[in-house]
Amino acid sequence: MGLSVVISGAIVLFSMFFVMSAFPVIAENTFNVSQGSAEISDIESQIIRTNIDISSITATVSSQSISVDLDNLGNRKLWDYDNFDFIVTYDAQITGQKVRTTEYLEFVDSCPAASGQWCVQNISPDDVDPSILNSDETATLDADLSNNVHPDGGLVIVTIATSNGVNTTSSVTV
């Protein structure tokens, strides 16, 4: 009878030790899942509060320059322009031919933009936070394409995406 008590006690102690050693792992995994859920919730909240629209595009035939008015219709302040995507598809003049071309333009901090770049020309009204596109403000974006828009004109399509993936597309025929 004494041996069975010792064996039973050892089994109980081993079981308690096993449960106690597994607890920190379980607690850490629960914390990681909770932290991940909070990060996802924060990103989804940013996306829901972001709403942009291209209100106008100005382009001229035989020119590389375009101007875009971008409206912030959401509740989120937009400022990290270097993480925006600015994509233009247009009918370009390349070696005398009309060629449909798509370009990904690079952001630069100051205007005027050089070939293949875009910049924020101004924000109107920019009363609250200078250089930050607040709700109900419009940013005038200047871009310089790598090629001229074809002299016969054509389609210019602009897509702009914010750093959190919210995007807008608009087009104009020139």
C-alpha positions, 0 to 999 in steps of 0.5 A: 500500500505504501508504494502505491501512495508514492506512485500516486503522489509522483503522478499527481506532482508530475501532472501539476508540474506539466500544467504549470509549465504549459501555462506560460506558453498558453498565456503567451499565445493568447496574448499574441492572438489578442495583439494581432486582433487589435492590430487588424482592428486598427487597420480596418478602422483606418480603411473605413475612415479613409475616402478619397476622390479625384475631382478633376484631371487636367492634361494637354496634348503634346505635353508631359504635365498633368494636374490632379485634384484629390479630395479627402472625403474621409475622416482620416488625415493623409500625409504619408505621400511617399507611401501613396501609389500614383499610376497613370495610363495614357496614350503616349507619343513614342517614336511618332506612334500612339502607344498606350502606356502605364507609368508608376510615378515616384513621389517627390517632396517639392514641386516641380516634379521631374519626368516620372515623378509627382508632387503636392503642389498645394492643399486648399484650404490648408488652414489646420495642418500645413502639408497634411490633407485633412477632411474636406480639403483638396490637394492639387497634385502635379505629375510629369510623365515620361512621354508626351500625351499623343498630339491626337489626344486620347485617354488619360486614366489616373489611379491614386492609392493611399498607404492603407490601400484605399484607392480612386480612379478617374479618367479624362479624354484630351 
